[in-house]
Amino acid sequence: MLALLVAPILIWWVDEPLAELMHGQGGFLKTFFAEVMCLHDAFIDTVLMRQPLYLWLALLLLFCITRLLRQRHSTIWLVAVLTLVSSQAVRNLLAVYFNRPRPFQVFSQLGLGAYFWQPVGQFDAFPSGHATGAAALLLPWTLRFSKARPWLLGWLGLVCLGRVVLEYHWLSDVVAGASIGLLLTCGWELGTWWLRPVSPEKVELVAAGAT
């Protein structure tokens, strides 16, 4: 909800000035974030892009196995696959609908500006696919494992900043993409809560209360 309130402010007053700043003064940052994005893309290409169907089937299999073993976090595998699939579907549909050019396309005069629904050209800046995918990949684990939370959120933050610094996205693009990943993660967490196994301790307490 906060992202929905912040996004118009970013679009109207932050996106273009920040992109112009990065275009003119962001050279010293681009080297660092280019390396970050290379590492991220290499991981994503290896794990997610080459054989996505096998990955989804593997996650579903892990869910089935851990659910049968009544492990506490068994549904996280199901949430992960549902979030990954749905986030990319939502992102791709929105990108086609909004038809927003990327900053480098505007600076190269391929787009008319940082506007939505461009009359000429086919663009896909909003929302960011990288931010959406990274959020969908990381947030299911972030919500459940507090000790790993700073590292996972730090990775997500670097990916989002990298897309802005490298002129692939406006700031509102990555905020929207990360928000989609968060909303879908929370939605699937709520939607699958009933599949979580009941611990043996709770079963014993219920049985004791019934007697």
C-alpha positions in Angstrom: 0.0 0.0 0.0 2.9 2.4 0.8 4.4 1.7 -2.6 1.1 2.7 -4.3 1.3 6.0 -2.5 5.0 6.6 -3.2 4.9 5.5 -6.9 3.1 8.7 -8.2 5.6 10.9 -6.3 8.5 9.0 -7.9 7.0 9.2 -11.4 6.3 12.9 -11.3 9.2 14.3 -9.3 12.0 11.8 -8.9 12.3 9.5 -11.9 13.6 11.8 -14.6 15.9 14.0 -12.4 17.5 10.9 -10.9 18.0 9.3 -14.3 19.6 12.4 -15.6 21.9 12.5 -12.6 22.9 8.9 -13.2 23.4 9.6 -16.9 25.7 12.5 -16.3 27.4 11.7 -13.0 27.0 8.0 -12.3 30.0 6.7 -14.1 31.9 5.7 -10.9 28.9 3.7 -9.8 28.2 1.9 -13.1 31.4 -0.2 -12.9 30.4 -1.6 -9.5 26.8 -2.2 -10.3 27.7 -3.8 -13.7 29.6 -6.4 -11.8 26.8 -6.9 -9.3 24.3 -7.4 -12.2 26.6 -9.8 -14.0 26.8 -12.0 -10.9 23.0 -11.8 -10.4 22.2 -12.5 -14.0 24.6 -15.4 -14.1 22.9 -17.0 -11.1 19.4 -16.3 -12.4 20.3 -17.7 -15.9 21.8 -20.8 -14.3 19.0 -21.5 -11.8 15.8 -20.0 -13.3 16.0 -19.3 -17.0 17.6 -22.4 -18.6 15.2 -25.0 -17.4 12.4 -23.2 -15.5 9.9 -26.0 -15.8 12.3 -28.4 -14.1 12.9 -25.9 -11.4 9.1 -25.5 -10.8 8.7 -29.3 -10.7 11.6 -29.6 -8.3 10.0 -27.0 -5.9 6.7 -28.8 -6.1 8.4 -32.1 -5.3 10.2 -30.6 -2.4 6.9 -29.3 -1.1 5.3 -32.7 -1.3 8.2 -34.4 0.4 8.6 -31.9 3.2 4.8 -31.8 3.7 4.7 -35.6 4.1 7.5 -35.3 6.6 5.5 -32.6 8.4 8.3 -30.1 8.4 7.4 -26.7 9.7 8.4 -24.7 6.6 7.2 -27.1 4.0 4.9 -24.7 2.3 7.7 -22.3 1.5 8.6 -24.4 -1.5 5.0 -24.1 -2.8 4.9 -20.3 -2.1 8.2 -20.0 -3.9 7.0 -21.6 -7.1 3.7 -19.9 -7.1 5.3 -16.5 -6.5 7.9 -17.0 -9.2 5.4 -18.0 -11.9 2.7 -15.5 -11.0 5.1 -12.5 -10.7 6.5 -13.0 -14.1 3.1 -13.3 -15.6 1.8 -10.2 -13.9 5.0 -8.3 -14.8 4.9 -9.2 -18.5 1.2 -8.2 -18.8 1.8 -4.9 -17.1 4.9 -4.1 -19.2 3.0 -4.6 -22.4 0.1 -2.5 -21.1 2.1 0.5 -19.8 4.6 0.6 -22.8 7.1 2.8 -20.9 10.6 3.3 -22.4 13.8 2.7 -20.4 16.1 5.6 -19.5 18.8 4.7 -22.0 16.1 4.6 -24.7 15.0 8.1 -23.8 18.6 9.4 -23.8 19.1 7.7 -27.1 15.9 9.4 -28.4 14.2 6.1 -29.0 11.4 7.1 -26.6 9.7 10.4 -26.3 10.2 10.6 -22.5 9.6 8.8 -19.3 5.9 8.6 -20.2 3.5 5.7 -20.1 1.6 4.5 -23.2 4.1 5.7 -25.8 2.4 6.4 -29.1 5.3 5.0 -31.1 7.5 2.0 -30.2 7.3 -1.1 -28.1 8.8 -0.7 -24.6 8.8 -2.7 -21.4 10.3 -0.6 -18.6 7.4 -0.6 -16.1 7.5 -2.6 -13.9 11.1 -3.8 -13.7 11.4 -7.5 -14.5 14.6 -7.8 -12.5 13.1 -6.2 -9.4 10.0 -8.4 -9.7 11.9 -11.6 -10.2 14.4 -10.9 -7.5 11.6 -10.0 -5.0 9.7 -13.2 -6.0 12.9 -15.2 -5.5 14.1 -13.7 -2.2 11.0 -12.5 -0.3 9.5 -15.9 0.6 12.7 -16.7 2.5 13.0 -13.2 3.8 9.6 -13.4 5.5 10.3 -16.7 7.2 13.9 -16.6 8.2 14.8 -13.5 10.2 18.5 -14.2 10.4 18.9 -14.3 6.7 16.7 -11.2 6.2 19.4 -8.5 6.1 21.4 -10.4 3.5 18.4 -11.2 1.3 17.1 -7.6 1.5 20.5 -6.3 0.8 20.7 -8.4 -2.4 17.3 -7.2 -3.5 18.4 -3.6 -2.8 21.5 -3.9 -4.9 19.6 -5.4 -7.8 17.1 -2.6 -7.7 19.7 0.1 -7.5 21.7 -1.5 -10.2 18.9 -1.3 -12.7 18.5 2.4 -12.0 22.3 3.2 -12.0 22.8 1.3 -15.3 19.9 3.2 -16.9 17.7 0.2 -17.5 14.9 1.4 -15.3 13.4 4.5 -13.6 13.2 4.4 -9.8 9.4 3.9 -9.9 9.9 0.8 -12.1 12.0 -1.0 -9.5 9.8 0.1 -6.6 6.7 -1.2 -8.5 8.5 -4.5 -9.4 9.6 -5.2 -5.8 6.1 -4.3 -4.6 4.5 -6.8 -7.0 6.9 -9.5 -5.6 6.0 -8.6 -2.0 2.3 -8.5 -2.6 2.3 -11.9 -4.4 4.5 -13.4 -1.7 2.2 -12.3 1.0 -0.9 -13.3 -1.0 0.4 -16.9 -1.5 1.6 -17.1 2.1 -2.0 -16.3 3.2 -3.5 -18.5 0.5 -1.5 -21.6 1.5 -1.5 -21.3 5.3 -4.0 -24.2 5.6 -1.5 -26.5 4.0 1.0 -26.0 6.8 1.5 -29.2 8.9 0.3 -29.2 12.5 3.2 -29.9 14.8 3.0 -33.1 17.0 3.0 -30.9 20.1 -0.2 -29.1 18.9 -1.8 -32.4 18.0 -1.1 -33.7 21.6 -2.5 -30.5 23.1 -5.7 -30.7 21.0 -6.1 -34.4 22.0 -5.5 -33.6 25.6 -8.1 -30.8 25.5 -10.7 -33.1 23.9 -10.3 -35.7 26.6 
